[in-house]
Amino acid sequence: MPLARRILLTSQIVLMRYWKQDKVWLYRWWAMNLWFLLSFFFVLFLMMQLFNEFSILSWNNRGVVNSQGKRNYRDLVYKYQPSLFVILETHALFARVEKLWASLGYFPAVIVESQGHAGGIWIL
């Protein structure tokens, strides 16, 4: 067999070995990525199901402790049934209406009390 033919066959065999290794590596890479993508979409699907009925109601209100404000809160809770209730600019202490919120089924997650008649954030 001529030398050129032997070199050509040898190079083809070497190339085929690397091609097979690359194919195996490529299949493993695709399998790993496919597994990652499937698991990612499964987790995303679960999160979407968990937050399917999640709602946030945010309200900037000054009259949080008067009777009209309490009535408005009750109406909003019964009408919208929010998962998270955020009240801004409360201008009052949370302790004054804590029983009302407990009766509505909301408990404080984050309370930033107002300083005098300025500020105040309640996240329930």
Backbone bond lengths (Angstrom), bond angles and torsions (degrees), N, CA, C in turn:
res aa  C-N    CA-C-N  psi(-1)  N-CA   C-N-CA  omega(-1)  CA-C   N-CA-C  phi
1 M - - - 1.445 - - 1.538 106.86 -
2 P 1.300 116.56 133.31 1.459 119.42 -179.17 1.530 110.78 -65.42
3 L 1.290 115.56 156.48 1.463 123.01 -177.12 1.533 111.22 -63.06
4 A 1.287 116.50 -41.10 1.469 120.20 -179.39 1.527 110.80 -62.50
5 R 1.331 116.10 -39.59 1.467 120.53 179.12 1.519 110.36 -65.49
6 R 1.346 117.27 -41.80 1.467 120.42 179.10 1.526 110.99 -63.75
7 I 1.312 117.14 -41.40 1.467 120.38 179.27 1.519 110.01 -64.41
8 L 1.300 116.99 -41.50 1.459 121.34 179.20 1.519 111.13 -63.25
9 L 1.328 118.03 -45.92 1.472 121.30 178.90 1.523 111.05 -64.59
10 T 1.319 116.33 -42.05 1.462 120.17 179.49 1.525 110.36 -62.51
11 S 1.316 116.57 -43.58 1.465 119.57 -179.83 1.531 110.72 -66.36
12 Q 1.337 117.22 -35.85 1.458 119.68 177.34 1.523 110.66 -66.09
13 I 1.328 117.20 -40.38 1.471 120.43 178.74 1.527 109.95 -64.37
14 V 1.324 116.51 -44.42 1.467 120.10 178.98 1.519 110.16 -62.42
15 L 1.330 116.60 -44.38 1.459 119.67 178.84 1.525 111.24 -62.24
16 M 1.327 117.21 -40.40 1.461 120.28 178.82 1.519 111.00 -64.12
17 R 1.347 117.41 -38.48 1.469 119.53 177.54 1.527 110.50 -62.70
18 Y 1.321 116.53 -47.00 1.459 118.69 179.32 1.518 111.64 -65.75
19 W 1.322 116.32 -37.22 1.462 119.53 178.66 1.518 110.71 -63.06
20 K 1.334 116.54 -42.59 1.466 119.55 177.97 1.516 110.73 -64.19
21 Q 1.332 117.20 -41.84 1.454 119.66 178.13 1.524 110.37 -64.34
22 D 1.322 115.50 -42.24 1.459 118.77 178.90 1.524 111.05 -64.50
23 K 1.324 117.20 -38.24 1.463 120.03 178.15 1.528 110.10 -63.56
24 V 1.332 116.33 -42.64 1.461 119.41 178.59 1.524 109.56 -63.43
25 W 1.329 115.61 -44.63 1.457 118.83 178.60 1.524 110.78 -62.59
26 L 1.325 115.74 -41.15 1.451 120.17 179.07 1.522 111.03 -63.79
27 Y 1.311 118.79 -43.12 1.465 121.78 177.68 1.523 110.52 -62.36
28 R 1.331 117.05 -42.65 1.466 119.79 178.69 1.523 110.56 -63.86
29 W 1.334 115.84 -41.47 1.450 119.78 -179.99 1.523 110.21 -61.91
30 W 1.334 117.23 -46.42 1.463 120.79 178.51 1.515 111.53 -63.63
31 A 1.324 116.83 -39.08 1.457 119.88 179.47 1.526 110.64 -64.39
32 M 1.338 116.57 -43.20 1.465 119.54 178.34 1.516 111.03 -64.29
33 N 1.318 116.91 -44.05 1.460 119.58 -179.95 1.520 111.89 -67.65
34 L 1.305 116.29 -38.30 1.460 119.42 177.25 1.522 109.98 -63.17
35 W 1.319 117.28 -43.38 1.465 121.39 178.17 1.529 109.80 -61.44
36 F 1.329 116.29 -44.55 1.466 120.00 178.75 1.520 110.66 -61.60
37 L 1.327 117.71 -46.82 1.462 120.69 -178.38 1.526 111.64 -63.90
38 L 1.310 116.82 -42.23 1.462 119.49 178.77 1.525 111.39 -64.05
39 S 1.326 116.42 -43.14 1.462 118.76 179.27 1.526 110.57 -67.20
40 F 1.333 117.62 -38.05 1.458 120.73 178.03 1.525 110.70 -62.26
41 F 1.328 117.59 -46.91 1.459 119.95 -179.60 1.520 112.08 -67.96
42 F 1.324 117.25 -31.17 1.464 120.14 176.44 1.527 109.98 -65.96
43 V 1.330 117.45 -44.93 1.464 121.18 178.31 1.522 109.93 -64.61
44 L 1.307 117.41 -41.11 1.457 121.42 177.24 1.530 110.99 -61.56
45 F 1.317 116.55 -42.35 1.470 121.04 177.49 1.527 110.78 -61.69
46 L 1.338 116.60 -42.82 1.466 119.48 179.20 1.524 111.36 -64.07
47 M 1.320 116.22 -41.63 1.459 118.94 179.08 1.525 111.21 -64.53
48 M 1.320 116.61 -37.93 1.459 119.38 178.12 1.530 110.60 -64.92
49 Q 1.320 116.92 -36.90 1.456 119.73 178.57 1.527 111.29 -68.61
50 L 1.339 116.24 -36.98 1.458 119.54 179.82 1.520 111.59 -66.57
51 F 1.335 117.14 -38.39 1.452 120.87 -176.84 1.525 112.50 -100.13
52 N 1.307 116.81 19.83 1.454 120.68 -179.40 1.527 111.36 -63.40
53 E 1.318 116.28 -40.72 1.455 121.17 -177.22 1.523 111.77 -108.29
54 F 1.321 117.73 27.98 1.461 122.20 -177.39 1.520 109.25 -91.59
55 S 1.345 116.07 129.49 1.458 119.47 179.11 1.525 109.54 -138.44
56 I 1.314 115.04 148.08 1.458 122.32 179.52 1.522 107.90 -122.66
57 L 1.321 115.30 131.97 1.460 120.53 175.80 1.520 107.01 -117.43
58 S 1.317 116.97 119.86 1.457 122.58 179.23 1.516 108.44 -115.49
59 W 1.342 115.18 132.89 1.448 118.98 -174.77 1.513 109.76 -139.62
60 N 1.313 116.42 129.40 1.459 122.65 175.26 1.525 106.66 -96.45
61 N 1.336 116.26 107.35 1.448 120.05 -170.72 1.521 109.66 -136.67
62 R 1.329 116.33 144.81 1.465 119.96 176.19 1.517 112.02 -102.30
63 G 1.291 117.92 -27.62 1.467 119.74 -174.32 1.514 112.82 -97.39
64 V 1.315 115.95 64.07 1.467 118.22 -174.91 1.517 112.72 -81.30
65 V 1.321 118.28 -21.52 1.462 118.78 -175.36 1.526 113.20 -108.62
66 N 1.314 118.56 -9.75 1.462 118.06 178.76 1.531 110.22 -80.50
67 S 1.315 115.97 168.91 1.468 120.17 -173.94 1.525 111.79 -65.57
68 Q 1.345 117.72 -37.12 1.474 120.30 178.70 1.528 110.69 -64.37
69 G 1.331 117.11 -41.81 1.466 121.01 178.57 1.521 111.57 -62.76
70 K 1.335 117.30 -42.97 1.472 121.11 178.69 1.528 110.73 -62.99
71 R 1.329 116.13 -40.12 1.466 120.34 178.73 1.534 110.12 -65.25
72 N 1.323 115.97 -41.19 1.474 119.81 177.79 1.532 111.11 -61.78
73 Y 1.326 116.79 -41.08 1.468 120.09 178.35 1.521 111.15 -61.04
74 R 1.320 115.79 -47.40 1.467 119.02 179.52 1.524 111.26 -58.87
75 D 1.328 115.82 -44.28 1.468 119.78 -179.98 1.526 111.58 -62.21
76 L 1.330 116.45 -43.99 1.467 120.14 179.41 1.528 111.62 -63.27
77 V 1.326 116.72 -42.32 1.465 120.20 -179.37 1.522 110.45 -65.17
78 Y 1.319 117.47 -43.94 1.468 119.49 -179.33 1.519 112.45 -69.70
79 K 1.336 116.60 -33.64 1.460 119.79 -178.00 1.527 112.96 -76.85
80 Y 1.355 116.94 -46.28 1.469 120.47 -172.60 1.528 114.40 -104.75
81 Q 1.309 117.70 -21.94 1.474 122.86 -178.58 1.528 111.76 46.53
82 P 1.332 117.95 60.36 1.468 119.86 -177.55 1.521 112.02 -71.13
83 S 1.314 115.70 149.23 1.460 120.71 176.15 1.522 110.25 -76.19
84 L 1.311 115.77 -33.03 1.459 121.93 -178.50 1.525 107.73 -134.41
85 F 1.331 115.54 128.37 1.456 120.87 -178.86 1.522 107.60 -114.00
86 V 1.345 117.59 122.05 1.460 122.88 -179.85 1.523 107.80 -116.14
87 I 1.336 115.38 124.75 1.459 120.23 179.31 1.526 107.45 -118.41
88 L 1.320 116.11 127.04 1.459 122.72 -177.44 1.516 110.39 -111.49
89 E 1.327 116.17 154.31 1.464 122.95 178.44 1.529 110.47 52.39
90 T 1.320 116.41 58.10 1.463 120.75 -175.23 1.520 112.83 -73.58
91 H 1.313 118.18 -35.33 1.466 123.42 -179.16 1.527 112.25 57.32
92 A 1.321 118.03 26.88 1.462 121.61 -179.78 1.532 109.54 -155.91
93 L 1.334 115.56 167.03 1.460 120.57 177.75 1.526 109.75 -86.80
94 F 1.319 116.20 143.40 1.462 120.65 -177.89 1.526 111.40 -66.94
95 A 1.314 117.52 -29.19 1.467 121.04 -177.67 1.529 111.83 -59.55
96 R 1.313 117.28 -24.99 1.474 120.52 -178.53 1.524 112.58 -72.06
97 V 1.332 118.49 -23.51 1.472 120.63 -178.43 1.530 112.13 -126.48
98 E 1.303 117.65 16.82 1.462 120.77 -177.75 1.526 111.98 -61.55
99 K 1.332 117.22 -39.35 1.476 120.48 -179.98 1.532 111.50 -65.33
100 L 1.325 116.22 -37.55 1.472 120.15 178.38 1.524 109.94 -60.78
101 W 1.335 117.18 -48.10 1.461 120.18 -177.94 1.520 111.56 -67.40
102 A 1.320 117.32 -35.67 1.471 119.74 177.22 1.533 110.11 -65.38
103 S 1.324 116.62 -37.52 1.469 119.31 178.68 1.532 111.38 -67.56
104 L 1.350 116.77 -28.22 1.468 120.67 177.83 1.528 112.49 -84.84
105 G 1.336 116.63 -6.89 1.458 120.50 177.30 1.515 113.93 93.53
106 Y 1.317 118.47 17.32 1.462 122.38 179.98 1.523 109.48 -113.96
107 F 1.302 114.88 137.11 1.455 121.13 179.58 1.522 108.47 -126.53
108 P 1.333 117.36 147.65 1.469 119.62 -173.35 1.522 113.21 -65.59
109 A 1.320 115.29 130.60 1.464 121.37 172.66 1.518 108.77 -98.83
110 V 1.332 116.39 -49.69 1.461 122.51 176.45 1.520 107.63 -137.94
111 I 1.327 115.62 127.06 1.462 120.63 177.22 1.519 107.85 -125.82
112 V 1.333 116.05 120.66 1.464 121.85 171.91 1.517 105.06 -113.81
113 E 1.332 115.47 106.17 1.461 120.27 -175.88 1.523 110.60 -68.37
114 S 1.312 114.23 152.22 1.463 119.29 178.49 1.521 109.52 -76.07
115 Q 1.305 115.38 155.25 1.459 122.73 175.38 1.528 107.25 -102.38
116 G 1.314 115.69 97.29 1.469 119.54 -174.16 1.518 108.84 71.05
117 H 1.324 115.92 -121.23 1.463 120.35 177.20 1.527 110.96 -109.99
118 A 1.325 116.36 33.31 1.461 120.07 -178.72 1.525 108.81 -128.81
119 G 1.317 115.63 131.18 1.460 121.55 172.89 1.515 114.14 77.92
120 G 1.319 114.05 -161.70 1.450 121.62 -179.05 1.521 110.75 112.08
121 I 1.337 115.36 124.01 1.471 121.24 177.76 1.523 107.25 -133.72
122 W 1.318 116.34 129.38 1.457 121.80 175.18 1.519 108.01 -121.68
123 I 1.328 115.39 127.16 1.463 120.81 173.83 1.510 107.01 -116.38
124 L 1.317 116.47 113.53 1.470 122.52 -174.88 1.518 110.43 -116.11
